[in-house]
Amino acid sequence: MAASSENVAETGKPVHAEKESGSHHGLRDHAYLHGVLEKIDSLIESNYVLPDRAGEYAAAFRSRYTSGAYDSYTDPARFAERVTADLIDITGDSHFYFRVIEASDFGERTESSLHHPVRLFQLAKRENLGLFRLEWLEGNVGYLDLRRFHPISESKEMVDAALSFLSAADAIVIDLRENRGGAGESLPYICSHFFPYPTQLTSWYSREDDFLKEFWTTEEIGGDRRTDVPIFLLTGERTFSAAEMFAYDLQALNRATLVGEPTGGGAHSVDLYQIDDLFEIYIPTDRAINPITSGNWEGTGVIPDVAVPAEAALDTAVVLARAAAEAYSAAGESRLRAAVERMQVFLDEAEALYRAGETGDGDVALDSVFQIGDEAGLINEFFVDVLSYNYYAESDEQILYAVLNRKVELFPESATAWEALAYAYAVNGRNELAVECYEKVLQLDPENRNAAKWIERLTGGDGHGSSRPERSRLF
């Protein structure tokens, strides 16, 4: 089957200009047609990723076109389809793609340097940067339908938003059945959400550079790592290229269960060569090498762990994911219960110490509460807010300040954290400290009118002097 524009991963690399100046001749011009075919022949021999096979493949292709296999073609699109089909047949490599250059509907010329940037801009917009569907399924299972990998420089915000949506899931299903690949360079960042740092992923060997480019997970990500959440990947015969790399890495590192059918089997990366003003061709120039298997999925595809027809993969995976989510949740709740029990012991100790005036030892016990809570993933601004509301009694003034001071230490750029501490000081008549905190609020949030009003009130500027503010409510 001939490849289409949706079948081939975009290279993210420069377009190699092989064209001659001037416009193309019609396909009825025998010399022009054979000139195009000879350029393809030459490009394969000098650039194909497997140099020991490149000459053999170029010779096989040469044999076809010199025998007149393409001489009857007059329609450029049909000619391109036939050449693509033959190149895939000869090489067994589905990354080959010879096509007619088509302009976008923005009006740029096909031969213009604007053509590919405009076309890829449109593709990203049309595909929502590859993120097609995001759902929360019964049983705390998150689902993401991911159709293409776009450059992380453009898609990072969307990727972070999607993975943030899934951050509370007890199992995640990622659908790759319609994912034809894309920018493989985005995979390390996406994988970093599911692996520790640093973890080595599949590398790429370039024939042209004689260089192995390594890929590793990144240290900085936009969210929390989910290094143990159960992951299920849906695969099918249309899963191709960078999507296969993603599946292969997660499978090789025992990080996901693959459900569906074997993938398309394209473990090569391509460069794009422009033949002339009418034609261009993708030629595989790099190959994947996985550090665990020392191989890749070229020709065989990535083999699923649970083999079912692609159309049944989602239903099958959801059943498996719900069972995995239940076990994952139970284990998490057990750990959380143990953490809460330990926090309670230290909190009881801290309360007794603060009430007895032993603030130093109280600080030590309270630090243990926060450390255990942070390790358990409990500590956020709202958690501390709710905790602090228990300590507005006069006898608990010191623990109230201690809790809210830890909040501003944990979230120093949060205006609301400083505002909570300011309010606590104001409640207890500590006006000077309250004003200092409200001034910090205004540094972080200059539009905060309430902070400005409280400063005026606490300094006597509104005629109320230092009157005690009313207790704010939790909800």
C-alpha positions as CSV (number, residue, x, y, z in Angstrom):
1,M,0.0,0.0,0.0
2,A,1.3,3.4,-0.9
3,A,2.1,5.7,2.0
4,S,0.2,9.0,2.4
5,S,1.0,12.3,4.1
6,E,-0.5,10.9,7.3
7,N,1.7,7.8,7.1
8,V,5.1,9.3,7.4
9,A,6.6,11.1,10.4
10,E,7.7,14.6,9.8
11,T,11.5,14.9,10.0
12,G,12.0,18.0,11.9
13,K,15.1,18.3,9.8
14,P,16.2,20.6,7.0
15,V,14.7,19.8,3.5
16,H,17.5,18.8,1.2
17,A,17.2,20.6,-2.1
18,E,18.0,18.3,-5.0
19,K,16.1,20.3,-7.5
20,E,17.3,22.0,-10.7
21,S,16.4,25.6,-11.3
22,G,13.3,26.3,-13.4
23,S,9.9,24.6,-13.5
24,H,9.4,20.9,-14.2
25,H,8.6,19.4,-17.5
26,G,5.5,17.2,-18.1
27,L,5.7,13.5,-17.4
28,R,5.2,12.9,-21.1
29,D,8.8,14.1,-21.5
30,H,10.7,10.9,-21.3
31,A,14.0,12.6,-20.4
32,Y,12.4,14.5,-17.5
33,L,10.7,11.4,-16.1
34,H,13.9,9.4,-16.2
35,G,15.8,12.3,-14.7
36,V,13.5,12.2,-11.6
37,L,13.9,8.5,-11.3
38,E,17.7,8.7,-11.6
39,K,17.8,11.2,-8.8
40,I,15.7,8.9,-6.6
41,D,18.1,6.1,-7.4
42,S,21.1,8.2,-6.5
43,L,19.6,9.4,-3.3
44,I,18.8,5.9,-2.1
45,E,22.3,4.6,-2.8
46,S,24.1,7.5,-1.1
47,N,21.7,8.1,1.8
48,Y,19.6,5.0,2.8
49,V,20.2,4.1,6.4
50,L,21.6,0.7,5.8
51,P,24.6,1.2,3.5
52,D,25.2,-2.5,3.0
53,R,21.7,-2.7,1.5
54,A,21.4,0.7,-0.2
55,G,23.3,-0.3,-3.4
56,E,21.1,-3.5,-3.7
57,Y,17.9,-1.5,-3.3
58,A,19.0,1.2,-5.7
59,A,19.9,-1.4,-8.3
60,A,16.5,-3.1,-7.9
61,F,14.7,0.2,-8.4
62,R,16.9,1.0,-11.4
63,S,16.0,-2.2,-13.0
64,R,12.3,-1.3,-12.7
65,Y,12.5,2.1,-14.2
66,T,14.9,1.2,-17.0
67,S,12.6,-1.5,-18.0
68,G,9.9,1.1,-18.7
69,A,7.7,0.4,-15.6
70,Y,6.8,4.1,-15.2
71,D,6.9,5.3,-18.8
72,S,3.1,5.2,-19.3
73,Y,2.3,7.5,-16.4
74,T,1.2,11.1,-17.1
75,D,-0.6,11.9,-13.9
76,P,2.0,13.1,-11.3
77,A,0.0,11.8,-8.3
78,R,-0.5,8.3,-9.7
79,F,3.1,8.2,-10.7
80,A,4.2,9.2,-7.2
81,E,1.9,6.5,-5.7
82,R,3.4,3.8,-7.9
83,V,7.0,4.8,-7.1
84,T,6.3,4.8,-3.4
85,A,4.6,1.4,-3.5
86,D,7.5,0.0,-5.5
87,L,10.1,1.4,-3.1
88,I,8.3,-0.1,-0.1
89,D,8.0,-3.4,-1.9
90,I,11.7,-3.5,-2.8
91,T,13.0,-2.4,0.6
92,G,10.3,-3.6,3.0
93,D,10.7,-0.1,4.6
94,S,7.4,1.8,4.9
95,H,9.1,5.1,5.6
96,F,9.8,5.6,1.9
97,Y,7.4,8.2,0.5
98,F,7.6,9.9,-2.8
99,R,5.0,12.6,-3.4
100,V,3.8,15.6,-5.3
101,I,4.4,18.8,-3.4
102,E,1.0,20.4,-2.6
103,A,0.5,23.9,-1.5
104,S,-1.5,24.7,1.6
105,D,-4.6,26.9,1.3
106,F,-2.7,29.9,2.7
107,G,-1.4,30.7,-0.8
108,E,2.3,30.1,-0.6
109,R,4.0,28.6,-3.7
110,T,4.9,24.9,-3.5
111,E,8.5,25.7,-4.4
112,S,8.7,28.4,-1.8
113,S,10.7,28.0,1.4
114,L,7.5,28.9,3.2
115,H,5.8,25.7,2.0
116,H,6.9,23.2,4.7
117,P,6.6,25.6,7.7
118,V,3.1,26.6,6.6
119,R,2.0,23.1,6.0
120,L,3.3,21.9,9.4
121,F,1.7,24.8,11.1
122,Q,-1.7,23.8,9.5
123,L,-1.1,20.2,10.5
124,A,-0.5,21.1,14.2
125,K,-3.6,23.3,14.3
126,R,-5.8,20.7,12.5
127,E,-4.7,17.9,14.8
128,N,-4.8,19.9,18.1
129,L,-1.0,19.1,18.4
130,G,-1.9,15.4,18.3
131,L,-4.1,15.3,21.4
132,F,-7.5,14.1,20.1
133,R,-9.4,13.0,23.1
134,L,-9.0,13.1,26.9
135,E,-11.4,11.3,29.2
136,W,-12.0,10.2,32.8
137,L,-13.4,6.7,32.9
138,E,-15.2,5.0,35.7
139,G,-12.8,3.3,38.1
140,N,-10.3,6.2,38.2
141,V,-8.9,5.3,34.7
142,G,-7.6,8.1,32.6
143,Y,-7.8,7.9,28.7
144,L,-5.7,9.8,26.2
145,D,-6.1,9.4,22.4
146,L,-2.8,10.5,21.0
147,R,-2.6,10.7,17.2
148,R,0.8,12.3,16.5
149,F,3.9,13.6,18.3
150,H,4.5,17.3,17.5
151,P,7.7,19.1,18.5
152,I,7.8,19.6,22.3
153,S,8.7,23.3,21.7
154,E,5.2,23.7,20.4
155,S,3.2,21.0,22.3
156,K,4.7,21.2,25.8
157,E,1.9,23.2,27.3
158,M,-0.7,20.9,25.8
159,V,1.2,17.8,26.9
160,D,1.5,19.1,30.5
161,A,-2.2,20.0,30.6
162,A,-3.2,16.5,29.4
163,L,-0.9,14.8,31.9
164,S,-2.1,17.1,34.6
165,F,-5.7,16.0,33.9
166,L,-4.5,12.4,34.3
167,S,-2.4,13.0,37.4
168,A,-5.0,11.6,39.8
169,A,-5.7,8.5,37.7
170,D,-5.0,5.1,39.2
171,A,-4.4,3.7,35.7
172,I,-3.8,5.3,32.4
173,V,-4.8,4.1,28.9
174,I,-2.9,5.8,26.0
175,D,-4.4,5.1,22.6
176,L,-1.8,4.9,19.8
177,R,-3.9,2.9,17.3
178,E,-4.1,5.9,14.9
179,N,-0.8,7.5,15.8
180,R,1.4,7.6,12.7
181,G,4.5,9.0,14.4
182,G,5.9,12.5,14.2
183,A,8.6,14.3,16.1
184,G,10.5,11.6,18.0
185,E,12.5,14.3,19.8
186,S,9.4,15.0,21.9
187,L,9.4,11.5,23.4
188,P,12.0,12.0,26.1
189,Y,10.0,14.8,27.6
190,I,6.7,12.8,27.5
191,C,8.5,9.6,28.8
192,S,9.9,11.7,31.7
193,H,6.5,11.8,33.3
194,F,6.6,8.0,33.6
195,F,10.2,7.2,34.3
196,P,12.8,8.3,36.9
197,Y,15.5,10.7,35.9
198,P,17.8,9.8,34.3
199,T,16.6,6.9,32.2
200,Q,18.1,6.1,28.8
201,L,15.6,5.6,26.0
202,T,16.0,4.4,22.4
203,S,18.8,6.1,20.5
204,W,19.2,7.0,16.8
205,Y,22.1,6.1,14.6
206,S,22.7,8.5,11.7
207,R,24.4,7.1,8.6
208,E,25.3,10.5,7.3
209,D,26.9,11.6,10.6
210,D,28.1,8.2,11.7
211,F,26.8,9.2,15.1
212,L,24.6,7.6,17.8
213,K,22.3,10.3,19.2
214,E,21.2,9.3,22.7
215,F,17.9,10.1,24.3
216,W,17.4,10.3,28.0
217,T,14.5,11.4,30.2
218,T,14.6,15.0,31.3
219,E,15.1,16.3,34.8
220,E,12.6,19.2,34.6
221,I,8.9,18.4,33.8
222,G,5.7,20.3,34.1
223,G,4.1,18.2,36.9
224,D,4.8,15.2,39.1
225,R,6.4,12.0,37.8
226,R,4.1,9.0,37.8
227,T,6.7,6.3,37.9
228,D,4.5,3.5,39.1
229,V,1.0,4.2,37.9
230,P,-0.2,1.3,35.6
231,I,-0.1,2.2,31.9
232,F,-1.8,0.5,29.1
233,L,-0.9,1.3,25.4
234,L,-3.3,0.5,22.6
235,T,-1.6,-0.5,19.4
236,G,-2.5,-1.6,15.8
237,E,-1.1,-1.9,12.4
238,R,-1.4,1.9,11.8
239,T,0.7,2.6,14.9
240,F,3.9,3.7,13.3
241,S,7.4,5.3,13.6
242,A,7.7,7.5,16.7
243,A,4.5,6.0,18.2
244,E,6.3,2.6,17.9
245,M,9.3,4.0,19.6
246,F,7.2,5.2,22.5
247,A,5.5,1.8,22.8
248,Y,8.8,-0.1,22.4
249,D,10.6,1.9,25.1
250,L,7.7,1.5,27.6
251,Q,7.6,-2.2,26.9
252,A,11.3,-2.8,27.0
253,L,11.6,-1.0,30.3
254,N,8.6,-3.0,31.7
255,R,6.7,0.2,32.2
256,A,3.5,-0.5,30.2
257,T,1.2,-3.3,29.0
258,L,0.6,-3.2,25.3
259,V,-2.9,-4.3,24.1
260,G,-4.0,-4.8,20.5
261,E,-2.2,-5.8,17.3
262,P,1.5,-5.6,16.1
263,T,2.5,-2.2,15.0
264,G,3.6,-1.1,11.5
265,G,7.3,-1.9,11.8
266,G,9.0,1.4,11.0
267,A,12.1,1.9,13.1
268,H,13.8,4.3,10.7
269,S,13.8,8.1,10.7
270,V,13.7,10.0,7.5
271,D,15.1,13.0,5.7
272,L,13.1,15.0,3.2
273,Y,14.7,15.6,-0.2
274,Q,13.2,18.0,-2.7
275,I,13.6,16.6,-6.3
276,D,12.3,19.7,-8.1
277,D,9.3,22.0,-8.0
278,L,6.9,19.1,-8.4
279,F,8.3,16.2,-6.4
280,E,9.9,15.4,-3.0
281,I,10.8,12.2,-1.3
282,Y,11.3,10.9,2.2
283,I,14.2,8.5,2.5
284,P,15.1,6.6,5.7
285,T,18.5,7.8,6.9
286,D,18.6,7.0,10.7
287,R,17.8,3.8,12.6
288,A,16.7,3.2,16.2
289,I,18.8,1.2,18.7
290,N,17.3,0.4,22.0
291,P,19.8,0.2,25.0
292,I,17.9,-2.7,26.5
293,T,17.4,-4.9,23.5
294,S,20.2,-3.6,21.3
295,G,17.7,-3.8,18.5
296,N,14.5,-2.3,17.2
297,W,11.1,-3.0,15.7
298,E,11.9,-2.6,12.0
299,G,9.9,-4.9,9.9
300,T,8.4,-6.9,12.8
301,G,6.5,-4.1,14.6
302,V,6.1,-3.9,18.3
303,I,4.4,-7.1,19.5
304,P,1.6,-6.5,22.1
305,D,1.6,-8.2,25.4
306,V,-2.2,-8.8,25.1
307,A,-3.1,-9.7,21.5
308,V,-6.6,-8.7,20.5
309,P,-8.1,-7.2,17.4
310,A,-7.3,-3.4,17.3
311,E,-11.1,-2.6,17.4
312,A,-11.4,-4.5,20.7
313,A,-8.2,-3.1,22.3
314,L,-9.9,-0.2,24.2
315,D,-12.6,-2.4,25.8
316,T,-10.0,-5.0,26.7
317,A,-7.6,-2.5,28.1
318,V,-10.2,-0.7,30.2
319,V,-11.1,-4.0,31.9
320,L,-7.4,-4.6,32.7
321,A,-6.9,-1.0,33.7
322,R,-9.8,-1.0,36.1
323,A,-8.4,-4.1,37.9
324,A,-5.0,-2.5,38.0
325,A,-6.4,0.8,39.2
326,E,-8.2,-0.9,42.1
327,A,-5.0,-2.7,43.2
328,Y,-2.9,0.5,42.7
329,S,-5.5,2.6,44.7
330,A,-5.6,0.0,47.5
331,A,-1.8,0.1,47.9
332,G,-1.8,3.8,47.8
333,E,-4.5,4.1,50.4
334,S,-2.6,1.7,52.6
335,R,0.5,3.9,52.4
336,L,-1.6,7.0,52.9
337,R,-3.2,5.6,56.0
338,A,0.1,4.7,57.5
339,A,1.4,8.2,56.7
340,V,-1.6,9.8,58.3
341,E,-1.1,7.7,61.5
342,R,2.5,8.9,61.7
343,M,1.5,12.5,61.1
344,Q,-1.1,12.3,63.9
345,V,1.5,11.1,66.4
346,F,3.8,14.0,65.7
347,L,0.9,16.5,65.4
348,D,-0.4,15.5,68.9
349,E,3.1,16.0,70.2
350,A,3.5,19.4,68.5
351,E,0.2,20.6,69.9
352,A,1.1,19.6,73.4
353,L,4.5,21.2,73.2
354,Y,3.3,24.5,71.7
355,R,0.5,24.8,74.4
356,A,3.2,24.2,77.1
357,G,5.3,27.0,75.7
358,E,8.0,24.7,74.4
359,T,8.0,26.2,70.9
360,G,11.5,24.8,69.9
361,D,10.5,21.2,70.4
362,G,7.1,22.0,69.0
363,D,8.8,23.2,65.7
364,V,10.7,19.9,65.5
365,A,7.6,17.8,65.9
366,L,5.6,20.0,63.4
367,D,8.5,19.7,60.8
368,S,8.0,15.9,61.0
369,V,4.3,16.3,60.3
370,F,5.0,18.4,57.2
371,Q,7.8,16.1,56.0
372,I,5.7,12.9,56.2
373,G,2.8,14.7,54.6
374,D,4.9,16.0,51.8
375,E,6.4,12.5,51.1
376,A,2.8,11.2,51.0
377,G,1.7,13.9,48.5
378,L,-0.7,15.5,51.0
379,I,0.8,18.9,51.4
380,N,-0.6,21.7,49.2
381,E,-1.9,25.2,50.0
382,F,-5.4,24.1,50.7
383,F,-4.4,21.3,53.0
384,V,-2.4,23.8,55.1
385,D,-5.3,26.2,55.1
386,V,-7.7,23.6,56.4
387,L,-5.2,22.5,59.0
388,S,-4.6,26.1,60.2
389,Y,-8.4,26.6,60.8
390,N,-8.2,24.4,63.8
391,Y,-5.8,26.8,65.6
392,Y,-7.5,30.1,65.9
393,A,-8.2,29.6,69.6
394,E,-6.2,32.0,71.8
395,S,-4.4,29.0,73.4
396,D,-3.1,27.9,69.9
397,E,-1.7,31.2,68.7
398,Q,1.9,29.9,68.5
399,I,1.0,26.7,66.5
400,L,-1.2,28.8,64.2
401,Y,1.8,31.0,63.3
402,A,4.0,28.0,63.0
403,V,1.7,26.2,60.5
404,L,1.2,29.3,58.4
405,N,4.9,30.2,58.4
406,R,5.6,26.8,57.0
407,K,3.0,27.6,54.3
408,V,4.9,30.7,53.1
409,E,8.2,28.7,53.3
410,L,6.7,26.1,51.0
411,F,4.9,28.5,48.7
412,P,6.9,31.8,48.9
413,E,5.6,33.2,45.7
414,S,1.9,32.7,46.7
415,A,0.1,35.8,47.6
416,T,-2.6,33.8,49.2
417,A,-0.1,32.1,51.5
418,W,1.2,35.5,52.8
419,E,-2.4,36.7,53.0
420,A,-3.4,33.8,55.3
421,L,-0.4,34.6,57.6
422,A,-1.2,38.3,57.6
423,Y,-4.8,37.6,58.6
424,A,-3.7,35.3,61.5
425,Y,-1.5,38.1,62.8
426,A,-4.3,40.6,62.4
427,V,-6.7,38.3,64.2
428,N,-4.4,38.3,67.2
429,G,-3.6,42.0,67.2
430,R,-0.1,41.6,65.8
431,N,-0.6,44.6,63.6
432,E,3.0,45.3,62.7
433,L,3.6,41.8,61.5
434,A,0.2,41.7,59.7
435,V,1.1,44.9,57.8
436,E,4.5,43.4,56.8
437,C,2.8,40.4,55.4
438,Y,0.1,42.4,53.6
439,E,2.8,44.5,52.0
440,K,4.4,41.2,50.8
441,V,1.0,40.3,49.4
442,L,0.9,43.5,47.4
443,Q,4.4,42.8,46.0
444,L,3.2,39.5,44.7
445,D,-0.3,40.7,43.7
446,P,-0.4,44.5,43.2
447,E,-4.1,44.4,42.3
448,N,-5.1,42.9,45.6
449,R,-7.4,45.6,46.9
450,N,-8.2,43.8,50.1
451,A,-4.6,43.7,51.2
452,A,-4.3,47.5,50.6
453,K,-7.5,48.1,52.6
454,W,-6.2,46.0,55.5
455,I,-2.9,47.9,55.5
456,E,-4.9,51.2,55.7
457,R,-7.2,49.8,58.4
458,L,-4.4,48.3,60.5
459,T,-2.4,51.5,60.4
460,G,-5.4,53.6,61.4
461,G,-5.8,55.2,58.0
462,D,-9.5,54.6,57.7
463,G,-10.5,55.7,61.1
464,H,-11.0,52.2,62.5
465,G,-7.6,52.1,64.1
466,S,-6.4,48.6,64.8
467,S,-9.8,46.9,65.2
468,R,-9.9,43.1,65.1
469,P,-11.0,41.8,61.7
470,E,-13.8,39.3,61.5
471,R,-12.9,35.7,61.2
472,S,-12.8,34.6,57.5
473,R,-14.7,31.4,56.5
474,L,-13.2,28.3,55.1
475,F,-15.9,28.0,52.3
